[in-house]
Structures are given as C-alpha cells and as structure tokens.
Amino acid sequence: MDFQTELRDKTFLVAGTGISGIAACKLLAENNAHIVLFDSNTALSREEIEKKISLASGDGALKKISFDLVLGELSDRVLDTIDVAVLSPGVPTDLPFVQTLQERKIPVWGEIELAYRFSKGRLFAITGTNGKTTTTALTGEIMKSYYQDVYVVGNIGLPYTEYASKMTEESVTVAEISSFQLETVHEFRPEISAILNITPDHLDRHHTMECYIRTKSFIAKNQTKDQICVLNYEDEHLRKVAEEIPAEIFWFSSERALERGIWLEGEEIIYRDTERIPVCTIHEMNLLGKHNYENVMAAVAIAMHAGVPLAYIKKTIRGFKAVEHRIEFVKEVNGVKYYNDSKLTNPDAAIKAVEAMISPTVVIGGGYDKKSSYDEWIASFGDKVKCLVLLGQTREKIKEAAEKAGFTNVILTDSLEEAVKVSSEQAEPGDAVLLSPACASWGMFKNYEERGRLFKEYVRSL
C-alpha cells in the first residue's frame, strides 16, 4: 500500500500556520487527508488562514480546502481524533501539547518527514551550524547544470512539502535541513548527506550541546552502508559523530591532505577517491574565506558522488555568486565597501566572516539573545576590526565581553538605520563595513532576510 492510499482514513494535526504549516496542509489536502490546523495564537482569523491555504484549481481560480481550525489549546475531544501530528520547524518539541501527543502514542512528524513520505527520485541533504545555505545553493546549481528535474528545498526558504508531490523518479532534490527540522524525522533518508560543522547554536531550544550534536546527526541516522555522508574532518564533534553513522564517510578538510576525501592544498582544491583530481583554485571562485572553501568542497563531494561530471562542477563553481545575506557585497560609498552578512546568527559564523575580511573593518552586531558566548568572536577581531557598533537585546552583553577582552571602541545604537549611519562615520576610505550580527534577528525584525534587506536599503541611501 502506498502512502497516499494510507492517508484516506487518517486525520492529521498540522501545528503552525506559517509557511511550512500552510505548505503541509496543501500537500495533505491534495491527497484527500483529513486536516486539523492548530495554532496557539488566538488572535489569528480563519478568513486570513483560508486565503493562505487555498489551492489553485485547473481554471486558475482559488479552491477552498476543507480543514478544522483550532486556536489556543487542543481539547481531549480533538486529540482523540488525531492519527499523526505534523509540526512546523518553529514549534519546539518540548511544548506541553507535543508531550501530550507523545504520551498518547500519536506519531509526531516534522514537515520534512511528511514531504519525504511523498517525494520521489534522488535526495541529497545538507545540515551544519554554518554554511548550509551557501552549500545547498551551490549544490543545487551544480545539479541543475547536469540534471533536468531539480528541486532545491528546505530551510533555504522553499518548503519541501510545496514541491514533494511534483517529484518523479527522475527528480533530484537538494535539501537544506536545520536542527529544528531534524528533531522530528523518522524514515527520512537521503542518498547522500552532509554535516558541514557543529558549533554552539540554538541552545535556547536544544538546551545542551550534546542534544544539539545528536540532533544534527539525525540527518544520517537512517542511511545504509552503501550511501555517503560527507563530513568536515577538522570538526572534532564530527569525528566522534562519524563513529555512529551507518553510511560510508567521505571527509573534507581545509587543513590537511586526506588519503581519501577532498581538501585544500595551498590555493587548490584536490579530490581523491580512487585517483587524485585537481578541481579548481580559490581564485576561480567568487566566494571569500576559508569557510566558503569548505562549503565548495562539500558541494563538490556531493556532486561527484551523485555522478555529475567534473567539467559541469567546475563551470558552475566559476559562475556561482555568494547567496543573499552571506558576505554579500552591497555597495562602495566614499571608498568604503559594505557587506551584508545578516544570515550569520551565531558567534562562530561571525568569526568566519571577520576572517574573510581583507580590509580594516567596522562590524555591526547584536540582536536576539540565544544564550551564546561572544568571547571567541571578540578574540577573533585582532587588528582587523577597528570599531564594533551594537544594537538589539544583546548589545550590553557583547559590549561587556568586548571590554573584558580589552576592545574598547564600542558604540551602542538603538536601530539598524542608526548603526549604518554611525558605521559610515567611523569608516575611512579603504575600510569595510560588515553587518555580521552573531545573533538572531527576532525582536527587531521578522527574520534575518528583513534585517539584511533593510541594511542594504540604508547603505544605498547613504
């Protein structure tokens, strides 16, 4: 019996009315499942949700779908009807209603698991604390250069569930998977997986580093010995994780040559499985910094094992530009270059951005507090960072860490617009201004994309 047939008599609880939740509802509705859409926000209106959840019919008109809406709390009466629950990534698994579902032995899936059950074709999945969006985007472009039917989905901003039903046995899917999405996978199994790195992040949600590491490893937990997991040899956590992964490990390294793997040798990337193959030099890329060379190596490792010829890989790398909000060059104003790195929402990622800068730099940082430590970020400044401009909930905490480290040129601001203005006054011709928050955007912005777009607007208006 196929999964679509199994759905006919089942009721799905979909928790969350954001992009992922709505996409999950549409996928279930297309396959005639019974849907209960739940959100704890009692201020939402059914009319607005119905607009978002409508399906396009054959004549282009919007067709309403059938669903029950529950706002506020789930009653026992509703819970008695549920066969499977599907959580949006933003819904923590330790909420009381999720614990109730688990106590009732109701399967709790994520949107990724639901999409996987419907999808067809080949699946390549990428996770990591930092670099997964760039690696996913590059891997997707490489696949598109060679294969005809390619989907790039997941945490990159395109819900997996939105495209799952369109996939065929000839499809190739490249998925960026976050730790939030990995909390609720069960059968999810990519042909090739990759974990780029693991550094402290999202500890407000995962609570311990051990839990965070274990959750990241879930991307490979269902793989078999004839499948591939691409790992960073220079990450001490991943060397330990590798011992528990059932798939064949293929390493990449920015620090040393490998007996089998892909590595940076001077300024050249070398791939070796059965024979040594030069891939490209760092001068053939449009990406800055060692962390980006690692991203390229991971993408190449996936593509080579997926059967993409080297010529297609090389051509794509040469033409690939940094994704939006990742050390994205915005504009040069009065001899000062401005870079948007809004997607960097943790200190380790921000360290890599500082290391990638080649000019004296004014850094704009601060935002929502994810319980991170900023000491190592401040220590990475060296002589490169000349001024730190702070905003958001963490500004005092970061200022205290900077002063403790002896870095005193710190300016506190009340808005991103003010931070851009102050930075332009601190920078001199030949300098760079880098938006590299080291913090999440919540509280001041809807998301890191809005933060990055506003930064670019303010820079362009200077």
HELIX and SHEET records of a PDB file:
HELIX    1   1 PHE A    3  LEU A    7  1                                   5    
HELIX    2   2 ILE A   19  GLU A   30  1                                  12    
HELIX    3   3 ARG A   46  ILE A   53  1                                   8    
HELIX    4   4 ASP A   76  LEU A   79  1                                   4    
HELIX    5   5 PRO A   96  GLU A  103  1                                   8    
HELIX    6   6 GLU A  111  PHE A  118  1                                   8    
HELIX    7   7 LYS A  132  TYR A  146  1                                  15    
HELIX    8   8 TYR A  160  TYR A  163  1                                   4    
HELIX    9   9 ALA A  164  LYS A  166  5                                   3    
HELIX   10  10 SER A  179  LEU A  182  1                                   4    
HELIX   11  11 LEU A  203  HIS A  206  1                                   4    
HELIX   12  12 MET A  209  SER A  217  1                                   9    
HELIX   13  13 PHE A  218  ALA A  220  5                                   3    
HELIX   14  14 GLU A  236  VAL A  241  1                                   6    
HELIX   15  15 ALA A  242  GLU A  244  5                                   3    
HELIX   16  16 ILE A  282  GLU A  284  5                                   3    
HELIX   17  17 LYS A  290  HIS A  305  1                                  16    
HELIX   18  18 LEU A  310  GLY A  319  1                                  10    
HELIX   19  19 PRO A  347  ALA A  356  1                                  10    
HELIX   20  20 ASP A  375  ALA A  379  1                                   5    
HELIX   21  21 ARG A  395  LYS A  404  1                                  10    
HELIX   22  22 LEU A  416  GLN A  426  1                                  11    
HELIX   23  23 TYR A  448  ARG A  460  1                                  13    
SHEET    1   A 5 ASP A  68  LEU A  71  0                                        
SHEET    2   A 5 HIS A  34  ASP A  39  1                                        
SHEET    3   A 5 THR A  11  ALA A  15  1                                        
SHEET    4   A 5 VAL A  84  LEU A  87  1                                        
SHEET    5   A 5 VAL A 108  GLY A 110  1                                        
SHEET    1   B 2 LEU A  55  ALA A  56  0                                        
SHEET    2   B 2 LEU A  62  LYS A  63 -1                                        
SHEET    1   C 9 VAL A 150  GLY A 154  0                                        
SHEET    2   C 9 VAL A 172  GLU A 176  1                                        
SHEET    3   C 9 ARG A 122  THR A 127  1                                        
SHEET    4   C 9 ILE A 192  ILE A 195  1                                        
SHEET    5   C 9 ILE A 228  ASN A 232  1                                        
SHEET    6   C 9 GLU A 248  SER A 253  1                                        
SHEET    7   C 9 GLY A 261  GLU A 265  1                                        
SHEET    8   C 9 GLU A 268  ARG A 272 -1                                        
SHEET    9   C 9 ARG A 276  THR A 281 -1                                        
SHEET    1   D 6 GLU A 328  VAL A 333  0                                        
SHEET    2   D 6 VAL A 336  ASN A 340 -1                                        
SHEET    3   D 6 ALA A 432  LEU A 435  1                                        
SHEET    4   D 6 THR A 361  GLY A 365  1                                        
SHEET    5   D 6 VAL A 385  LEU A 390  1                                        
SHEET    6   D 6 VAL A 410  LEU A 412  1                                        
END                                                                             
